[in-house]
Amino acid sequence: MRIFEGFQKGVNLGGWISQFAKYDKAHFDSFITGKDIAEIAALGFDHVRVPVDYNVLEDEEGRLKEDGFACLENCRAWCEEYGLRMLIDLHECYGYSFDPLKKDMDRERFFYDDALQARFLKLWEEIAVRFRDYPGQVAFEPLNEVVLQEVADAWNKVVAKYIETMRRIVPDSYLVIGGVCYNNVMSVPLLDIPLDEKIVYNFHCYEPIIFTHQGAYWVENMPQDFRIAYPKTLEDYKAAGNSLSTDLAGAVYNEGISEIGEGFFEDIFAPAIQKAEADNVPLYCGEYGVIDLAAAESRLNWLRDIHAVFKKHGIGRALWNYREKDFGMVDESFAAIRDRFMEIL
């Protein structure tokens, strides 16, 4: 399988210019600075994935916000200074959000609405123009986590328009494309898009969700006091899912899946790996991680297993998350395992 060169060991900058508590320039100016990028480089990472919400880059009428673009442009310059690459991820666009806390969001309309898609492509044209001079450093990801499986075909059509739009401006930059079902690894085979040498297939992995998101306040049917260790048996995770909600147990219900451990990740990654190999496209995991409510040793065990499979197959990846958002690797909750995690990385 081809390798996503320069994007093998990354970390997300979530919570900076996406999923922030409130729109606040002081937050944007302080949450991530050049000092953080220097630290990320010193830790041995080779890139950052930078989620950004549309409302940082444009107002509700679509007028551009130069302060928002300055955040991205500053980050690129810091990355250049410290030898890092950068993936720009549009985490939300006008008319679409993956965020489960936005209960009133119509998560289908964007994929069938020409006007919303035109606005989406117009914003991407602006991003591409501003970063087209850095094809070796800056990659682009059109949209974070398409939720609904039933829009898979419509999403393929949006992606085709996106690729056509971007290739007019950034013919030599990597475009990182994920699938449906919250960009689940098992949705990669549903991608049917125009291919070239700089297309990358993208997925996220938080399996078993009942472990990685234990106690998460934003997950429906998840009690905030629920705790479970890793590794446990498939039956343990199934039993926990049965007692809470089967949606939370996810891939552990798949037929023929291996017992929890490296084999579990081998099995759930297999269809994506086969798709990537057949299409001669690199494979990348744009998000993976464990909530800070989980026991430290369990977090480390999970990270060790998933990394073994990433490395075996040359899958690039970006840890969620650098700071805060309940997953931060520089937060105190990660301190007990940070050095050992860096050895795994």
Buried (B, 14 or more C-beta within 10 A) or exposed (E): BBBBEBBBBBBBBBBBBBBBEEEEEEBBEEBBEBEBBBBBBEBEBBBBBBBBBBBBBBEEEEEEBEEBBEBBEBBBEBBBEBEBBBBBBBBBBBBBBBBBEEEEBEBBEBBEBEEBBEBBBEBBBBBBEBBBEBBEBBBBBBBBBBBBBEBBEBBBBBBEBBBEBBBEBBEEBBBBBBBBBBBBBBBBBBBBBBBEEBBBBBBBBBBBBBBBBBBBEEBEEBEEEBEBBBBBEBEBBBBBBEEBBBBBBBBBBBEEBBEBBBEBBBBBBEBBBEBBEEBEBBBBBBBBBBBBBBBBEBBBBBBBBBBBBBEEBBBBBBBBBBBBBBBBBBBEBBEBBBEBBEEBB
